[in-house]
Amino acid sequence: MSITIFFVDFVWSLSNDIILSVSLDGTAKLWDVAAGSCIRTIEDEQGGELLCCAFQPLNNNMFVVSFIATYYM
């Protein structure tokens, strides 16, 4: 069986070594660009579709918007 997950949005960190992505399956993922691998997966606690994401420019905190709520991480 093959599962396809569509990323809705992604953003580069200020240092350009990490990518934050969000998808309709309710997960946000941090990617290590050099290694080409996922280093952390964060699931929406309420099961909502994640719609957009951003890094806070001053400190690289993550900002993720869900169909249900907005999260600051």
Residue pairs with C-beta under 8 A, 6 or more apart in sequence:
5 23
5 24
5 25
5 27
6 23
6 24
7 21
7 22
7 23
8 22
8 23
8 24
8 49
8 50
8 51
8 52
9 21
9 22
9 50
9 51
9 52
9 53
10 19
10 20
10 21
10 22
10 53
11 19
11 20
11 53
11 54
11 55
12 18
12 19
12 55
13 19
13 20
13 55
13 60
14 55
14 57
14 60
15 60
16 33
17 32
17 33
17 34
18 30
18 31
18 32
18 33
18 39
19 30
19 31
19 33
20 28
20 29
20 30
20 31
20 53
20 54
20 55
20 62
20 64
21 28
21 29
21 31
21 53
22 28
22 29
22 50
22 51
22 52
22 53
22 64
23 29
23 49
23 50
24 49
24 50
25 49
26 43
26 44
26 47
26 48
26 49
26 50
26 66
27 41
27 42
27 43
27 44
27 50
28 41
28 42
28 44
28 50
28 53
28 62
28 64
28 73
29 38
29 40
29 41
29 42
30 38
30 39
30 40
30 42
31 37
31 38
31 39
32 38
32 39
42 64
42 73
44 50
44 66
44 68
44 71
46 66
46 68
46 69
47 68
48 66
48 67
48 68
48 69
49 66
49 67
50 64
50 65
50 66
50 67
51 65
51 66
51 67
52 64
52 65
53 62
53 63
53 64
53 65
54 62
54 63
55 61
55 62
55 63
56 62
56 63
61 72
61 73
62 72
62 73
63 70
63 71
63 72
63 73
64 70
64 71
64 73
65 71
